[in-house]
């Protein structure tokens, strides 16, 4: 369990990052963080927001707390694992399915547990209350993964650098925004053009049109009436 000084430091950092904006006093937030332990500050911040967005608000929140093992710190990895099915099924307009899919794709290429936790934290911390994506600074990501856990900040920094190097994370330096990379190094446009050029050599347009777009049959009713043609 963290010390009182560590809870106080976490409260000040959380307020500085813009979390728990309903608290104006770091001392009050410190007391809440202490009472909510073993939830880490990041888990406590994300849990009600995620429950409201993809689940059933307080009902899902308290079900999570009743089912989770409270003998060790509850991190964003635990929150992500519990709500992953709800995120997968959230396919409506502004839903979380696409972000979940991007996260799962990145997590499947992670090398170790800390990298998977960083990717889960990135996903959850960027989810807004609606369909928007929130800005996530690098310092906020380090704080979320390291605070209240066994990971040192330097270890988290190193893991983030590794993810950035392998292009599983993207860091926009201009506005200090970290996100899960959902692009590709594969030059799709060039490959499509190459495939089109290859197919054009032996492509028989008339045969293709006869097969795929046969001409419709039209009865010449007006012509038959005008010229008194009956069949």
N, C-alpha and C positions, 0 to 999 in steps of 0.2 A: 504494500500500500504506500502511495506517495506521502511525503511529509507535508505539513501545513504550508511550509515555504514553497514547495513544489506546486501545491494547489493554487496558492496565491499567484505564482508566476504564470501558471496555465491560464488563470482567469484574466490576467492582464493581457497576455498574448491573444487570447480568444477575442477579447473586446477590441483589441487593436486590428485584428483581421476582419472585424465587422460581424462576427458571430454573436449570437445571443443579444440582439439589438434591443431587447426589452429590458436589459439590465443597464442601468447607468452607473452602478457602483461595483467595482471589482470585488469588494469584500462580500457583497451579497452573492455574487456569482461563485466566489470561492466556496462559500457554504454549500451551494447547490452542487458544485462539482464533487465536494467531499461526501455529501449525502448520497449522491448518485453512484459513487464508486461501487462495483468495479467497472462501470461504463467509463471509457475514456472520454475526454472532452469532445473529440470528434464524433464518436458514436452517439453521445448525448445530444449533440447538435443536429446530426443527420436523422436520427431515429424518428422524431415526430414529423419531420418534413416528408420523409419517404413513406411513412405510414399514411399520411394524408393524401399523397399523390397516387400510390399504386395499390393501397390496401383499404382498410376500414377504420382509419383514424385510431382512436384510443383503443378500440377492441383489438386490433392487430398489434398495437404497441404493447399492451399488457399481456397478450398471448405470447409475444416474443419474450418478454421478461419472465414469464412463468415457465417457459420451456427451456430457456438458455441456462447453461451451467454457470453459476455465479462464483465459482471458486478461483477463477483467473480473470484477467482483464478482458472486457468485452470491447473488441476493436471494430473498425469498419469492415474488416474481413468477415466477422461474425454477422454483422448486419447485412452485408451483401449476400452471404450464403443463405441466410434465412429468407430474404425477399427476392432471390433470383428468379424463382418460378413466377412470382407476381409480375416482375419486370418483363419476363419473356412473354407473358400473355397480354401485356398492355400494348395492344396493336392499334389502338384508335388514333385519331388525329392528335398529334402532340404527345403520343405515348412514349414509353421508355424502351420499347422492343428494339429499335434500331441501335440505341446506345448500349443496350445489353448485348446485342449481337457483336458490335464492335469490341466491347470489353472482353467478351468470351474469346473472340478471335485472337486478341492480343494476349490474354492470359494463357491460351494454349501454347504460345511460343515463349512464355516466361521460363527462366532458367531455375528459379528457386522461389521459396515461399515469400520472401520479402518483395520480390518483383510482382508477384500476384497480388499481394496486399496493396502495393502502390497503385496498381492498375485499378483495383476495386475502389480504392479511396478516390482516385481521379474521377471515376465514373459517378460515384455518389455525391461528391462535393460539387459537381457541375450541374446536378439536376436542380432545376428551379421548381417552384410550386405548380407551374404550368408547363408549356412545351418549350420554354426558353432554356438556354444554356448559360450558366453562371460563369463568370471569370474566376479562374483558380490560379493564384500566384504560386510560385515555387516555394516560397517560405511557408505558405499555408499548407501545402502538400507535405512538406517535411514535418511541420508541427503536428499535423493530423496523424501521420504514421508513427512518429517517434514518441509523442507524449503519452505517458501512461503505459508504455510497452517496454519490452526488453531491448528494442532497437535504439542504438545511439544515433544522434542526428547525422554524424559523419557517415555512418553505414547507409542510412537512407539517402543521403546526398550521392554517395557512390552508386547505389542501385539506380537512382534516377538518371545519373549520367550514362550508365550502361543501357538503360531503356531508350534514352535519347539517341545514343550511338547506334542502336539496332533499329531505330525508327519505329519503336512501339509507342513512344511518347513524342509529342511535338511541343516545343517551347517557343512561343512567339515573344521574342525579346523586347520588341517595341512596346508592348503593353503588359509584359510579364504574365503571360497566360499559358498554362500547361494544359494540354488535352491529349486524349488518346488518338494516335495517328490512325486515320481510316482511309488513307490513300494507298498508293502502290507505286513502286519503282518501275513497274512494268509499263513500257510505252505502248499502250493499247492502240492509239491512233496509227502509229507506224505499222503495227502488225496487221491492223485491219486493211490498210492501204496495200500492204504486201499480198495479203490474201485475195483482195479484189483483183490485183494485177495478175496473180497466178490463175484465177478462175476465168479471167477474160479471154485467155488464149483458146480454150476449148468450149467456151460458153455459146450455146445455140439458143439465141433469143426466141425465134419462132416456136421451137419445140417447147421451151419453158413456158411461153404464154399459152400455148394450146393445152398444156397440162395444168397449169396453175390458174389461168384466167381464161377459160374457154368462152368464146363469144356466146352471148345469150340468144335463145331462140325467140324470135318475134313473129307473131302472126300478122300478115299484111292485110288487116281488116279493111282499112280505108281504101287500099288499092283494089281489093276484091269487090267492094261495094261500087266504086266508081266505074269499074269495067265489067260489072255483072258476072263476076267469076264465082262460081260455087263449086264446092268439092263434096 
